Amino acid sequence: MMFYQTRFFRISWLLLLSVLSQTAFAQDLLYPHSFTPATKIPAGCLSKSPLELKPNNELFFDDVIDLHSPIDTGSYRIRVWRIGCHEPGRSAIAVNFQAVDEAAGFIPLPSAELFDLDGNKNPAALLLFPANGPGYLRATASGSLTKLTEDNPSGVTMIVDTDSDSMTATQYNEIVGLRLTFDSQELIIGVLNYVASLDPPQFEAPPLHGRYSGLWIAADLPRTGLVFHSGGTLSERLYVFTFWLTYIEGAPVWLIGESDIGPEDSSIELDLHRYHGGKIITDPSFSEEDVSSEIVGTMTLSARHCNLLEVDIDLTSLGKSSRMMQLTRLTRIAGFDCDQTQ
């Protein structure tokens, strides 16, 4: 009997994978290093876990609620607002729970649901980071509000996200209802639509984190582009490495820049180096002394949003001019997309 059950399970699983392989969801599920799961919040929106993020002034809900579990009671101040993203038209719904009674008993985390103006229900989750963030930051793993808030007197902020296919990223940023269910209690909160001027982002300018890595181009510069790589080392050093694929007097050339960077830096200034010497990779090996470099200019690189960089480049020391330009993204990082809502 066990043989048939095992065989049936395997066949069922293969059939499921066959069906899933027809969908975009399957790509995310079967090839997580190649595709980024589609959620309502851009992956690059929140650069830092909002765990201790304080609510802003535009609150959709602010009240003290007496909560009950089968064995305990506790009073919690609950506040709801939107955190803006730098990606146009995008935001994250945030909920802050603050224990009012220091002696509050065990209160389980609530379940969450989002529904639109037509009443369509979408299962959601309370997360310590958006759903495309590290799994261990999921709030549901901690078990209770009591445990989450006991060491955070100003409260704990969580993000409401849903992977429901019936709610689009656009609908998520319109007027929605948020239902929080605490055991036998239910709290329904109206969340207004995202307004950029009222719902500020986490940082005034987005940090240049790893999800900005990729190939970037300017519309008026054919066969030219910037390779941008934001990386780290085993020693936890963060750095930026860039190189321009461009031309000088009609000949192709690389202009290379490299620098350390902080996790909240949204702009970085780089010296641009041009290299001479060396040999082609198929020739016999050569030494480092065979390669020389010179600084030919500077570049200031600033993030604007996941698909837009601003560059201020100065090549006057090379006898050329200076220029400010905007670069748009040509490629995304497989499995590590910055804005998978587009």
Helices and strands as residue ranges (DSSP letters): H 2-20, H 24-30, G 50-52, E 61-68, E 73-84, E 91-99, E 111-115, E 121-127, G 135-137, G 139-141, H 145-149, E 156-161, H 169-172, E 176-182, E 185-191, G 210-212, E 214-217, E 225-232, E 238-248, E 251-260, E 267-277, G 288-290, E 291-305, E 308-314, G 316-318, E 322-329
